[in-house]
C-alpha cells in the first residue's frame, strides 16, 4: 500500500481547555476597585476630614450676645435701684442704704447681687457660652427676685400702716427697678444656658 493512502492524525487538544481561534487565551481582568472606605471608616466627613489624619478641629462656640447683654442690664438696674428711693414717710425719703431703728436696709445686698450679675454678663461676653456662669446667674437673680418681692411686701405694709395712722407715706421706684432688673437678669441667664453648645 502506498504512503499517500494513509490519513495523517491530528493531535487532540489538551483536556479541559478550548483553543482560542485568535491565539493563546488572555488572563482574566483584575477585579474592579471603587475606592470603598476601609472597614469601620466613615464614607464621608466634614471638610478637611482625613481618615488617616487627625480629627477635624472643633468649631468655635457662638457668642450669646443677647443673654449676656441682658445680664449686664439687669446688674446695672439692681445697683441703681439700691440707691433710688424705696419709700418716703413724712416727706423723708429712704433708699436701700438708709437705716431705720438701727437696722440696715437690704440695699447693699441688692448692690452686691447687681455687681455679681454684671460680672457674669461681662464674662459671658468675653468667654462666650460658659454653662456654669449661666447657672450661677440664674441662682443669683432668683434670690434677688425673691428678696425684692419680700421687700416690696414690707414697704407696702408700712405705707398702708402710715395711711391708716394719717401719716403721709408713699412707696418709691427703687424696689420696682430692682424687681425689673432681677427679672431681666434671670431672663438673660436662662437665655445663655438655653443656647449653650450641646
Backbone as a chain_set.jsonl record, in Angstrom:
{"seq": "XXXXXXXXXXXXXXXXXXXXXXXXXXXXXXXXXXXXXXXXXXXXXXXXXXXXXXXXXXXXXXXXXXXXXXXXXXXXXXXXXXXXXXXXXXXXXXXXXXXXXXXXXXXXXXXXXXXXXXXXXXXXXXXXXXXXXXXXXXXXXXXXXXXXXXXXXXXXXXXXXXXXXXXXXXXXXXXXXXXXXXXXXXXXXXXXXXXXXX", "coords": {"N": [[0.869, -1.185, 0.0], [0.45, 2.256, -0.716], [2.185, 5.096, 0.612], [0.784, 7.408, 0.358], [-1.861, 6.88, 0.713], [-2.364, 6.807, 3.401], [-3.961, 8.358, 6.184], [-3.22, 11.264, 7.804], [-2.981, 11.744, 11.309], [-4.479, 14.142, 13.419], [-3.272, 15.715, 16.268], [-5.074, 15.559, 19.338], [-6.613, 18.242, 21.223], [-5.531, 19.461, 24.447], [-7.113, 18.152, 27.386], [-9.882, 19.848, 28.928], [-9.407, 22.468, 28.114], [-10.09, 24.917, 25.69], [-9.014, 25.713, 22.567], [-8.194, 29.009, 21.598], [-9.41, 30.799, 18.823], [-7.961, 32.973, 18.152], [-5.46, 32.792, 19.109], [-3.331, 32.369, 21.963], [-5.069, 32.073, 25.094], [-6.2, 34.985, 26.932], [-5.327, 36.31, 30.172], [-7.72, 36.562, 32.917], [-9.37, 39.732, 33.65], [-8.34, 41.979, 36.345], [-10.135, 42.341, 39.489], [-12.5, 45.001, 39.741], [-11.943, 48.133, 41.406], [-13.539, 50.322, 43.522], [-12.813, 52.309, 45.235], [-13.702, 52.0, 47.886], [-14.276, 52.782, 51.302], [-12.211, 51.9, 54.112], [-12.887, 49.185, 56.42], [-15.088, 50.124, 58.975], [-14.426, 52.787, 58.755], [-15.726, 56.053, 58.187], [-17.671, 56.892, 55.3], [-18.002, 59.45, 54.452], [-17.163, 62.761, 55.464], [-16.64, 65.803, 57.427], [-15.561, 68.915, 55.886], [-12.115, 68.922, 55.278], [-11.62, 66.659, 56.7], [-9.81, 63.736, 57.351], [-9.257, 60.3, 56.886], [-7.006, 58.986, 57.808], [-5.728, 61.039, 59.027], [-5.473, 63.61, 61.633], [-8.339, 64.306, 63.796], [-10.953, 66.585, 62.811], [-10.843, 70.063, 63.739], [-12.621, 71.457, 66.55], [-15.463, 73.513, 66.135], [-15.599, 77.045, 66.801], [-17.274, 78.336, 69.707], [-20.468, 79.817, 69.424], [-21.295, 83.248, 70.083], [-23.184, 84.543, 72.852], [-24.699, 87.021, 72.748], [-27.106, 88.448, 73.24], [-28.224, 87.304, 75.61], [-26.083, 87.753, 77.398], [-25.953, 90.555, 77.307], [-28.417, 91.15, 78.489], [-27.92, 90.245, 81.057], [-25.971, 92.09, 81.866], [-27.461, 94.481, 81.746], [-29.471, 93.888, 83.647], [-27.881, 93.686, 85.971], [-26.965, 96.331, 86.211], [-29.394, 97.67, 86.711], [-30.098, 96.515, 89.158], [-28.111, 97.547, 90.816], [-28.577, 100.317, 90.53], [-31.219, 100.554, 91.493], [-30.832, 100.114, 94.177], [-29.918, 102.496, 95.182], [-31.905, 104.259, 94.702], [-35.043, 105.836, 95.751], [-36.882, 104.005, 98.078], [-39.114, 104.16, 99.725], [-41.118, 106.765, 101.25], [-41.642, 108.691, 104.151], [-43.503, 111.079, 105.784], [-42.434, 113.022, 104.14], [-39.735, 112.431, 104.171], [-37.247, 110.713, 102.511], [-36.346, 107.323, 101.907], [-33.769, 105.202, 101.042], [-32.238, 102.184, 99.713], [-30.016, 102.073, 101.29], [-30.537, 103.452, 103.55], [-30.934, 103.682, 107.07], [-33.085, 102.367, 109.559], [-34.449, 102.448, 112.729], [-32.066, 101.533, 113.763], [-31.448, 99.385, 112.159], [-30.025, 98.022, 109.21], [-30.838, 98.524, 105.81], [-31.732, 96.522, 102.892], [-30.315, 97.357, 100.733], [-27.401, 97.254, 100.258], [-27.132, 94.509, 99.869], [-28.617, 94.0, 97.522], [-27.133, 95.61, 95.816], [-24.72, 94.221, 95.825], [-25.565, 91.808, 94.627], [-26.161, 92.898, 92.137], [-23.608, 93.667, 91.212], [-22.4, 91.156, 91.015], [-24.031, 89.86, 89.071], [-23.623, 91.601, 86.947], [-20.878, 91.167, 86.5], [-21.007, 88.485, 85.708], [-22.328, 88.787, 83.267], [-20.398, 90.205, 81.77], [-18.346, 88.296, 81.694], [-19.623, 86.311, 80.189], [-19.823, 87.624, 77.753], [-17.138, 87.844, 77.024], [-15.879, 85.286, 77.345], [-17.694, 83.726, 76.115], [-20.067, 81.069, 75.681], [-20.444, 79.95, 78.693], [-21.369, 77.436, 80.682], [-21.529, 77.004, 83.484], [-21.398, 79.614, 84.513], [-23.792, 80.687, 83.56], [-25.683, 79.128, 84.968], [-25.105, 79.843, 87.644], [-25.76, 82.539, 87.463], [-28.518, 82.382, 87.116], [-29.289, 81.41, 89.639], [-28.44, 83.506, 91.379], [-29.904, 85.716, 90.405], [-32.493, 84.775, 90.845], [-32.591, 84.657, 93.656], [-32.322, 87.398, 94.178], [-34.698, 88.288, 93.031], [-36.676, 87.081, 94.662], [-36.048, 88.277, 97.113], [-36.539, 90.965, 96.489], [-39.305, 90.898, 96.044], [-40.156, 90.254, 98.632], [-39.304, 92.539, 100.068], [-40.828, 94.471, 98.784], [-43.356, 93.748, 99.652], [-43.079, 94.307, 102.398], [-42.663, 97.101, 102.359], [-45.05, 97.926, 101.216], [-46.854, 97.196, 103.243], [-45.951, 98.884, 105.273], [-46.503, 101.41, 104.195], [-49.275, 101.263, 103.988], [-49.915, 101.09, 106.714], [-49.014, 103.566, 107.559], [-50.792, 105.231, 106.197], [-53.192, 104.506, 107.445], [-52.749, 105.54, 109.958], [-52.852, 108.153, 109.431], [-50.595, 109.333, 108.482], [-48.401, 110.784, 106.171], [-47.328, 108.797, 103.625], [-45.513, 107.034, 101.106], [-44.659, 104.792, 98.458], [-41.531, 104.249, 96.752], [-39.625, 104.278, 93.605], [-37.442, 102.562, 93.757], [-37.382, 99.769, 94.626], [-39.005, 98.648, 92.682], [-37.465, 99.027, 90.399], [-35.361, 97.354, 91.068], [-36.723, 94.92, 91.097], [-37.488, 94.671, 88.38], [-34.934, 94.621, 87.257], [-33.888, 92.223, 88.317], [-35.606, 90.378, 87.095], [-34.97, 90.778, 84.372], [-32.275, 90.028, 84.452], [-32.517, 87.313, 85.168], [-33.889, 86.336, 82.929], [-31.924, 86.766, 80.962], [-29.894, 85.067, 81.922], [-31.136, 82.568, 81.697], [-31.416, 82.507, 78.939], [-28.728, 82.345, 78.111], [-28.022, 79.829, 79.075], [-29.83, 78.216, 77.698], [-28.959, 78.455, 75.063], [-26.538, 77.223, 75.003], [-23.715, 75.322, 73.782], [-24.312, 72.075, 72.765]], "CA": [[0.0, 0.0, 0.0], [1.263, 3.458, -0.878], [2.183, 6.022, 1.764], [-0.159, 8.512, 0.126], [-3.214, 6.484, 1.122], [-2.513, 6.893, 4.866], [-4.544, 9.634, 6.638], [-2.463, 11.737, 8.979], [-3.793, 12.019, 12.513], [-4.27, 15.452, 14.065], [-3.267, 15.51, 17.737], [-6.246, 16.13, 20.054], [-6.268, 19.326, 22.169], [-5.488, 19.019, 25.849], [-8.418, 18.064, 28.041], [-10.247, 20.941, 29.828], [-9.15, 23.794, 27.547], [-10.532, 25.109, 24.309], [-8.084, 26.638, 21.912], [-8.779, 30.255, 21.097], [-9.117, 30.974, 17.389], [-7.09, 34.123, 17.958], [-4.171, 32.551, 19.735], [-3.338, 31.936, 23.359], [-6.099, 32.789, 25.882], [-5.702, 36.083, 27.764], [-5.704, 36.122, 31.574], [-8.913, 37.352, 33.283], [-9.048, 41.077, 34.169], [-8.386, 42.068, 37.817], [-11.415, 42.883, 39.974], [-12.591, 46.469, 39.758], [-11.881, 48.77, 42.727], [-14.334, 51.545, 43.506], [-12.345, 53.228, 46.273], [-14.532, 51.873, 49.067], [-13.511, 53.073, 52.526], [-11.829, 50.748, 54.915], [-13.924, 48.74, 57.338], [-15.19, 50.936, 60.172], [-14.14, 54.198, 58.486], [-16.879, 56.707, 57.566], [-17.525, 57.161, 53.871], [-17.967, 60.886, 54.231], [-16.775, 63.506, 56.659], [-16.677, 67.26, 57.24], [-14.441, 69.433, 55.095], [-10.824, 68.837, 55.94], [-11.501, 65.423, 57.465], [-8.99, 62.705, 56.74], [-9.404, 59.046, 57.608], [-5.749, 58.676, 58.464], [-5.183, 62.232, 59.644], [-6.065, 63.965, 62.928], [-9.738, 64.726, 63.683], [-11.183, 67.994, 62.497], [-10.889, 70.92, 64.905], [-13.953, 71.841, 66.976], [-15.847, 74.855, 65.729], [-15.678, 77.962, 67.95], [-18.603, 78.494, 70.256], [-21.096, 81.089, 69.051], [-21.487, 84.188, 71.189], [-24.544, 84.708, 73.377], [-24.681, 88.464, 72.982], [-28.373, 88.93, 73.796], [-28.313, 86.889, 77.002], [-25.062, 88.455, 78.183], [-26.376, 91.953, 77.422], [-29.498, 91.227, 79.476], [-27.289, 90.128, 82.373], [-25.339, 93.373, 82.177], [-28.527, 95.446, 82.03], [-30.08, 93.538, 84.925], [-26.968, 94.06, 87.042], [-26.978, 97.793, 86.357], [-30.655, 98.056, 87.347], [-30.036, 96.112, 90.563], [-27.276, 98.52, 91.529], [-29.247, 101.623, 90.536], [-32.387, 100.513, 92.369], [-30.428, 100.143, 95.588], [-29.673, 103.882, 95.578], [-33.114, 105.051, 94.497], [-35.967, 105.89, 96.883], [-37.747, 102.843, 98.254], [-40.378, 104.698, 100.261], [-40.975, 108.064, 101.936], [-42.546, 108.901, 105.283], [-43.496, 112.485, 106.222], [-41.558, 113.776, 103.256], [-38.357, 111.959, 104.238], [-37.06, 109.598, 101.591], [-35.477, 106.243, 102.357], [-33.221, 104.366, 99.964], [-31.821, 100.871, 100.174], [-28.899, 102.216, 102.224], [-30.975, 104.198, 104.718], [-31.134, 102.852, 108.263], [-34.305, 102.66, 110.303], [-34.46, 101.768, 114.028], [-30.78, 100.885, 113.966], [-31.245, 98.265, 111.244], [-29.598, 98.386, 107.864], [-31.717, 98.036, 104.756], [-31.19, 95.487, 102.008], [-29.672, 97.951, 99.568], [-26.091, 96.687, 99.968], [-27.27, 93.134, 99.355], [-29.009, 94.087, 96.117], [-25.995, 96.149, 95.066], [-23.774, 93.1, 95.649], [-26.134, 90.947, 93.586], [-26.004, 93.572, 90.852], [-22.209, 93.576, 90.78], [-22.141, 89.769, 90.615], [-24.711, 89.605, 87.799], [-22.915, 92.38, 85.933], [-19.637, 90.444, 86.196], [-21.386, 87.302, 84.94], [-22.606, 89.206, 81.893], [-19.134, 90.53, 81.096], [-17.653, 87.031, 81.433], [-20.309, 85.649, 79.085], [-19.466, 88.316, 76.511], [-15.736, 87.619, 76.688], [-15.567, 83.86, 77.246], [-18.815, 83.122, 75.412], [-21.048, 80.262, 76.374], [-19.958, 79.225, 79.853], [-22.581, 76.885, 81.288], [-21.535, 77.21, 84.934], [-21.713, 81.019, 84.778], [-25.218, 80.865, 83.329], [-26.437, 78.524, 86.068], [-24.924, 80.702, 88.82], [-26.518, 83.772, 87.245], [-29.931, 82.074, 87.385], [-29.469, 81.304, 91.093], [-28.304, 84.832, 91.995], [-31.038, 86.567, 90.013], [-33.693, 84.264, 91.506], [-32.541, 85.123, 95.043], [-32.608, 88.829, 94.154], [-36.119, 88.458, 92.737], [-37.458, 86.744, 95.849], [-35.806, 89.311, 98.131], [-37.236, 92.186, 96.068], [-40.737, 90.704, 96.304], [-40.369, 90.34, 100.086], [-39.179, 93.939, 100.487], [-41.991, 95.199, 98.271], [-44.455, 93.479, 100.574], [-42.863, 95.046, 103.646], [-42.878, 98.526, 102.098], [-46.483, 98.135, 101.018], [-47.493, 97.146, 104.561], [-45.58, 100.095, 106.013], [-47.235, 102.545, 103.627], [-50.686, 101.124, 104.399], [-49.994, 101.441, 108.136], [-48.89, 105.021, 107.668], [-52.053, 105.827, 105.741], [-54.214, 104.279, 108.487], [-52.442, 106.421, 111.071], [-52.951, 109.527, 108.97], [-49.252, 109.82, 108.185], [-48.127, 110.817, 104.732], [-46.335, 107.805, 103.223], [-45.621, 106.589, 99.709], [-43.576, 103.913, 98.001], [-40.691, 104.835, 95.714], [-39.358, 103.416, 92.45], [-36.224, 101.774, 93.895], [-37.621, 98.328, 94.656], [-39.543, 98.229, 91.386], [-36.315, 98.931, 89.493], [-34.648, 96.125, 91.436], [-37.539, 93.79, 90.645], [-37.343, 94.56, 86.918], [-33.563, 94.206, 86.966], [-33.728, 90.8, 88.605], [-36.312, 89.628, 86.05], [-34.165, 90.839, 83.145], [-31.07, 89.21, 84.656], [-32.899, 85.908, 85.115], [-34.172, 86.0, 81.533], [-30.65, 86.671, 80.253], [-29.195, 83.86, 82.349], [-31.813, 81.419, 81.081], [-31.092, 82.525, 77.504], [-27.366, 81.863, 77.905], [-27.998, 78.388, 79.31], [-30.591, 77.545, 76.636], [-28.21, 78.499, 73.804], [-25.193, 76.663, 75.152], [-23.355, 74.306, 72.787], [-24.543, 70.725, 73.267]], "C": [[0.895, 1.221, 0.0], [1.153, 4.319, 0.361], [1.205, 7.145, 1.589], [-1.567, 8.16, 0.552], [-3.419, 6.546, 2.633], [-2.996, 8.304, 5.264], [-3.794, 10.09, 7.877], [-3.421, 12.065, 10.133], [-3.409, 13.378, 13.117], [-4.284, 15.254, 15.572], [-4.439, 16.247, 18.401], [-5.795, 17.215, 21.018], [-6.261, 18.807, 23.599], [-6.869, 19.08, 26.487], [-8.63, 19.268, 28.957], [-9.964, 22.318, 29.283], [-9.582, 23.83, 26.118], [-9.609, 26.104, 23.666], [-8.81, 27.861, 21.404], [-8.439, 30.41, 19.642], [-8.159, 32.119, 17.142], [-5.739, 33.944, 18.641], [-4.326, 32.116, 21.185], [-4.374, 32.72, 24.141], [-5.461, 33.845, 26.779], [-6.134, 35.852, 29.211], [-6.92, 36.986, 31.923], [-8.515, 38.706, 33.856], [-9.107, 41.09, 35.703], [-9.723, 42.657, 38.27], [-11.366, 44.402, 40.07], [-12.578, 46.983, 41.191], [-12.6, 50.107, 42.641], [-13.926, 52.526, 44.599], [-13.198, 53.178, 47.519], [-13.703, 52.149, 50.31], [-13.207, 51.806, 53.292], [-12.927, 50.423, 55.899], [-13.916, 49.599, 58.598], [-14.917, 52.408, 59.942], [-15.349, 54.84, 57.836], [-16.611, 57.037, 56.108], [-17.385, 58.649, 53.598], [-17.6, 61.571, 55.537], [-16.849, 64.987, 56.387], [-15.5, 67.719, 56.411], [-13.147, 69.412, 55.902], [-10.626, 67.565, 56.736], [-10.692, 64.414, 56.676], [-9.1, 61.448, 57.575], [-8.154, 58.747, 58.409], [-5.16, 59.867, 59.216], [-5.838, 62.512, 60.983], [-7.512, 64.401, 62.747], [-9.851, 66.224, 63.429], [-11.298, 68.814, 63.775], [-12.326, 71.304, 65.227], [-14.235, 73.295, 66.61], [-15.92, 75.763, 66.949], [-17.112, 78.13, 68.41], [-19.209, 79.828, 69.837], [-21.343, 81.957, 70.273], [-22.958, 84.241, 71.588], [-24.716, 86.176, 73.757], [-25.95, 88.952, 73.659], [-28.476, 88.578, 75.276], [-27.308, 87.604, 77.883], [-25.415, 89.931, 78.353], [-27.497, 92.136, 78.428], [-28.946, 91.075, 80.889], [-26.651, 91.449, 82.8], [-26.399, 94.411, 82.538], [-29.188, 95.16, 83.367], [-29.188, 93.9, 86.103], [-26.942, 95.555, 87.284], [-28.25, 98.251, 87.053], [-30.68, 97.663, 88.828], [-29.221, 97.115, 91.391], [-27.98, 99.864, 91.632], [-30.44, 101.628, 91.475], [-32.038, 100.552, 93.836], [-30.243, 101.574, 96.092], [-30.896, 104.779, 95.374], [-34.006, 104.995, 95.731], [-36.847, 104.646, 96.919], [-39.12, 103.262, 98.784], [-40.072, 106.024, 100.954], [-42.043, 108.171, 103.013], [-42.376, 110.345, 105.746], [-42.498, 113.318, 105.415], [-40.107, 113.346, 103.279], [-38.221, 110.681, 103.391], [-36.048, 108.6, 102.142], [-35.051, 105.408, 101.145], [-32.86, 102.991, 100.538], [-30.684, 100.921, 101.168], [-29.281, 103.01, 103.465], [-31.222, 103.229, 105.871], [-32.392, 103.308, 108.984], [-34.307, 101.815, 111.571], [-33.167, 100.989, 114.241], [-30.505, 99.725, 113.052], [-30.889, 98.751, 109.854], [-30.532, 97.764, 106.835], [-30.983, 97.043, 103.858], [-30.505, 96.06, 100.773], [-28.292, 97.389, 99.265], [-26.15, 95.267, 99.414], [-27.641, 93.155, 97.882], [-27.877, 94.667, 95.262], [-24.949, 95.064, 94.824], [-24.273, 92.143, 94.582], [-25.965, 91.58, 92.205], [-24.588, 93.497, 90.319], [-21.887, 92.166, 90.29], [-22.77, 89.468, 89.258], [-24.033, 90.368, 86.665], [-21.612, 91.699, 85.529], [-19.921, 89.181, 85.384], [-21.651, 87.662, 83.478], [-21.343, 89.536, 81.128], [-18.36, 89.264, 80.757], [-18.293, 86.293, 80.261], [-19.979, 86.322, 77.752], [-18.044, 87.993, 76.07], [-15.43, 86.141, 76.443], [-16.617, 83.087, 76.48], [-19.49, 82.07, 76.284], [-20.433, 79.406, 77.482], [-21.178, 78.745, 80.631], [-22.638, 77.174, 82.78], [-21.898, 78.646, 85.29], [-23.207, 81.273, 84.587], [-26.063, 80.296, 84.459], [-26.316, 79.372, 87.335], [-25.706, 82.002, 88.682], [-28.009, 83.551, 87.487], [-30.188, 82.042, 88.892], [-29.438, 82.69, 91.743], [-29.495, 85.723, 91.661], [-32.341, 86.082, 90.646], [-33.74, 84.701, 92.965], [-32.871, 86.616, 95.119], [-34.086, 89.084, 93.902], [-36.974, 88.175, 93.962], [-37.28, 87.8, 96.942], [-36.518, 90.609, 97.773], [-38.74, 92.072, 96.318], [-41.041, 90.812, 97.801], [-40.293, 91.787, 100.557], [-40.334, 94.784, 99.977], [-43.205, 94.969, 99.164], [-44.317, 94.244, 101.877], [-43.13, 96.54, 103.461], [-44.356, 98.824, 101.917], [-47.231, 98.111, 102.353], [-47.194, 98.409, 105.368], [-46.343, 101.315, 105.506], [-48.709, 102.48, 104.015], [-50.865, 101.485, 105.863], [-49.901, 102.948, 108.334], [-50.167, 105.713, 107.234], [-53.148, 105.657, 106.796], [-54.005, 105.185, 109.69], [-52.519, 107.894, 110.684], [-51.604, 110.155, 108.699], [-49.026, 109.745, 106.684], [-47.002, 109.833, 104.412], [-46.574, 107.36, 101.796], [-44.43, 105.699, 99.368], [-42.815, 104.586, 96.868], [-40.379, 103.844, 94.609], [-38.192, 102.436, 92.647], [-36.44, 100.274, 93.829], [-38.208, 97.821, 93.345], [-38.433, 98.123, 90.34], [-35.516, 97.666, 89.789], [-35.409, 94.893, 90.95], [-37.4, 93.581, 89.137], [-35.936, 94.101, 86.55], [-33.329, 92.74, 87.228], [-34.443, 89.93, 87.569], [-35.521, 89.619, 84.74], [-32.91, 89.974, 83.28], [-31.397, 87.729, 84.585], [-33.19, 85.473, 83.684], [-32.879, 85.873, 80.727], [-29.873, 85.431, 80.631], [-29.813, 82.612, 81.732], [-31.493, 81.353, 79.591], [-29.687, 81.999, 77.243], [-27.269, 80.357, 78.111], [-28.701, 77.645, 78.181], [-29.807, 77.473, 75.331], [-26.82, 77.921, 73.928], [-24.974, 75.576, 74.114], [-23.514, 72.938, 73.394], [-23.353, 69.844, 72.908]], "O": [[1.956, 1.234, 0.625], [0.15, 4.276, 1.074], [0.822, 7.785, 2.568], [-2.394, 9.053, 0.735], [-4.54, 6.355, 3.104], [-2.504, 9.307, 4.747], [-3.743, 9.378, 8.88], [-4.516, 12.591, 9.932], [-2.238, 13.713, 13.296], [-5.232, 14.674, 16.102], [-4.746, 17.392, 18.069], [-4.703, 17.121, 21.579], [-6.921, 17.816, 23.909], [-7.682, 19.947, 26.166], [-7.717, 19.681, 29.673], [-10.271, 23.293, 29.968], [-9.442, 22.838, 25.403], [-9.437, 27.217, 24.164], [-9.905, 27.765, 20.85], [-7.296, 30.179, 19.249], [-7.6, 32.237, 16.052], [-4.962, 34.895, 18.725], [-5.353, 31.555, 21.568], [-4.554, 33.912, 23.891], [-4.366, 33.661, 27.312], [-7.189, 35.265, 29.456], [-7.136, 38.026, 31.301], [-7.458, 38.834, 34.473], [-9.842, 40.301, 36.298], [-10.367, 43.389, 37.518], [-10.349, 44.997, 40.425], [-13.133, 46.349, 42.088], [-12.294, 50.927, 41.776], [-14.648, 53.49, 44.853], [-13.407, 54.209, 48.159], [-12.531, 51.777, 50.358], [-13.869, 50.781, 53.132], [-13.79, 51.252, 56.186], [-12.87, 49.786, 59.22], [-15.151, 53.216, 60.84], [-15.965, 54.205, 56.98], [-15.502, 57.406, 55.724], [-16.733, 59.058, 52.637], [-17.731, 60.976, 56.607], [-17.093, 65.401, 55.254], [-14.531, 66.977, 56.25], [-13.107, 69.834, 57.058], [-9.592, 67.39, 57.379], [-10.877, 64.264, 55.468], [-9.048, 61.497, 58.804], [-8.232, 58.305, 59.556], [-4.193, 59.711, 59.962], [-6.678, 61.732, 61.431], [-7.887, 64.827, 61.655], [-8.971, 67.009, 63.782], [-11.796, 68.318, 64.786], [-13.154, 71.462, 64.33], [-13.385, 74.175, 66.75], [-16.27, 75.298, 68.034], [-18.046, 78.075, 67.611], [-18.537, 80.858, 69.89], [-21.574, 81.448, 71.37], [-23.851, 84.014, 70.771], [-24.858, 86.52, 74.93], [-25.884, 89.786, 74.562], [-28.778, 89.438, 76.103], [-27.638, 88.019, 78.994], [-25.201, 90.498, 79.425], [-27.544, 93.139, 79.139], [-29.446, 91.707, 81.82], [-26.776, 91.869, 83.95], [-26.251, 95.137, 83.522], [-29.441, 96.082, 84.143], [-29.68, 94.371, 87.128], [-26.902, 96.002, 88.43], [-28.195, 99.136, 87.906], [-31.222, 98.396, 89.655], [-29.595, 97.476, 92.507], [-27.983, 100.485, 92.695], [-30.656, 102.609, 92.186], [-32.85, 100.975, 94.658], [-30.391, 101.839, 97.285], [-30.913, 105.924, 95.825], [-33.762, 104.208, 96.646], [-37.474, 104.282, 95.925], [-40.152, 102.767, 98.331], [-38.914, 106.355, 101.209], [-43.196, 107.79, 102.808], [-41.27, 110.785, 106.059], [-41.818, 114.195, 105.948], [-39.311, 113.843, 102.482], [-38.976, 109.721, 103.545], [-35.045, 108.969, 102.751], [-35.878, 104.974, 100.343], [-33.145, 102.69, 101.697], [-30.401, 99.923, 101.83], [-28.444, 103.223, 104.342], [-31.664, 102.098, 105.665], [-32.713, 104.496, 109.009], [-34.181, 100.592, 111.497], [-33.177, 99.909, 114.833], [-29.437, 99.119, 113.14], [-31.397, 99.771, 109.388], [-30.959, 96.619, 106.979], [-29.797, 96.764, 104.034], [-30.152, 95.312, 99.86], [-28.019, 97.068, 98.109], [-25.321, 94.874, 98.594], [-27.061, 92.424, 97.08], [-27.689, 94.257, 94.116], [-24.361, 94.994, 93.745], [-23.502, 91.71, 93.726], [-25.666, 90.893, 91.228], [-24.377, 93.29, 89.124], [-21.195, 91.989, 89.287], [-22.121, 88.887, 88.389], [-23.887, 89.849, 85.558], [-21.276, 91.657, 84.346], [-19.163, 88.843, 84.475], [-21.251, 86.936, 82.568], [-21.223, 89.186, 79.954], [-17.783, 89.154, 79.675], [-17.59, 85.715, 79.432], [-19.869, 85.644, 76.73], [-17.774, 87.88, 74.874], [-14.795, 85.79, 75.449], [-16.437, 81.897, 76.221], [-19.477, 82.185, 77.51], [-19.966, 78.292, 77.242], [-21.932, 79.552, 81.174], [-23.692, 77.552, 83.292], [-22.622, 78.88, 86.257], [-23.818, 81.998, 85.373], [-27.051, 80.908, 84.865], [-27.309, 79.596, 88.026], [-26.251, 82.511, 89.661], [-28.69, 84.436, 88.007], [-31.187, 82.583, 89.366], [-30.301, 83.016, 92.558], [-30.03, 86.405, 92.535], [-33.211, 86.896, 90.953], [-34.801, 85.075, 93.465], [-33.604, 87.051, 96.007], [-34.668, 89.994, 94.491], [-37.892, 88.936, 94.272], [-38.24, 88.173, 97.616], [-37.046, 91.286, 98.656], [-39.376, 93.034, 96.751], [-42.055, 91.388, 98.194], [-41.121, 92.221, 101.357], [-40.773, 95.712, 100.656], [-43.989, 95.887, 99.404], [-45.296, 94.768, 102.407], [-43.755, 97.17, 104.315], [-44.859, 99.84, 102.397], [-48.139, 98.913, 102.57], [-48.066, 98.939, 106.058], [-46.777, 102.153, 106.295], [-49.322, 103.499, 104.332], [-51.856, 102.118, 106.226], [-50.607, 103.53, 109.158], [-50.578, 106.693, 107.855], [-53.945, 106.571, 107.013], [-54.964, 105.559, 110.366], [-52.281, 108.775, 111.511], [-51.48, 111.38, 108.686], [-49.406, 108.779, 106.022], [-45.869, 110.004, 104.863], [-47.714, 107.317, 101.334], [-43.342, 105.845, 99.926], [-43.373, 105.387, 96.118], [-40.817, 102.695, 94.663], [-37.972, 101.569, 91.801], [-35.766, 99.578, 93.069], [-37.939, 96.69, 92.94], [-38.46, 97.23, 89.492], [-35.051, 96.988, 88.873], [-34.809, 93.94, 90.451], [-37.217, 92.456, 88.674], [-35.761, 93.289, 85.641], [-32.646, 92.073, 86.451], [-33.945, 88.865, 87.204], [-35.414, 88.586, 84.079], [-32.527, 89.274, 82.342], [-30.634, 86.959, 84.001], [-32.795, 84.385, 83.266], [-32.753, 84.971, 79.899], [-29.255, 84.801, 79.773], [-29.1, 81.709, 81.296], [-31.317, 80.266, 79.041], [-29.468, 81.284, 76.265], [-26.521, 79.68, 77.405], [-28.248, 76.586, 77.748], [-29.974, 76.523, 74.567], [-25.996, 78.113, 73.034], [-25.93, 74.976, 73.623], [-22.92, 72.652, 74.433], [-23.341, 68.658, 73.238]]}, "num_chains": 1, "name": "protein.A"}
